[in-house]
Amino acid sequence: MLTIKNTQKKFPVNIPFFKHQVSCIKQILKVQDYDLSIWLTTNSTIRKWNKILRGINKPTDVLAIPFTVDLPEENQKFTGPKPIKPDWGEEIRDLGDLMLSVEYIHKKYRLSKYSLNESLVHVANHGFCHLMGYDHETQQDYVKMRRKERYVLSKLKILNDNLIAEIANKKTQDINRE
């Protein structure tokens, strides 16, 4: 199941387009039978959750909150989330939750030639990668994550190589500033 909740009202979002693209990402990543919830929200709300979850008191584009926690140990290949089989019966297949600040994404990507809706898909893809166990704490991790993001975006065919390079350059600049 895919649940999308849009509580921000400042920017119009094409929910059917977004939902379709997210469903495609789930298929590309072979997790279409896992539940996912996405909350489209404001800078104020995501800032509060970023402080609670990461100890960072500022807004961000996306927060990824995985449901399954059985990620691989160092040097092991991650093959995707694992269903949880509780004592009481059925497997639970849940990727987790994504929170996207539409306001933050609008501001960050407004100068690109792509629409807000396309930018939301790109950021959701980034969040998916986090839910799948990818990160960008080191340069090596960053390269692996970008490779996966590019793979998914190439399958979606909504963003071209110029945007991928532009976003990669922005993210590299962000990492170098930190």
ABEGO torsion letter per residue (X at the ends): XBBBBBABAABBBBAAAAAAAAAAAAAAAGAAABBBBBBBBBAAAAAAAAAAAAGBBBBBABBBBBABABBBBBGBBBAEBBBBBBAAEBBBBBAEBBBBBAAAAAAAAAABABBAAAAAAAAAAAAAAAAAGBBAABAAAAAAAAAAAAAAAAAAGABBAAAAAAAAAAAAAAAAAX
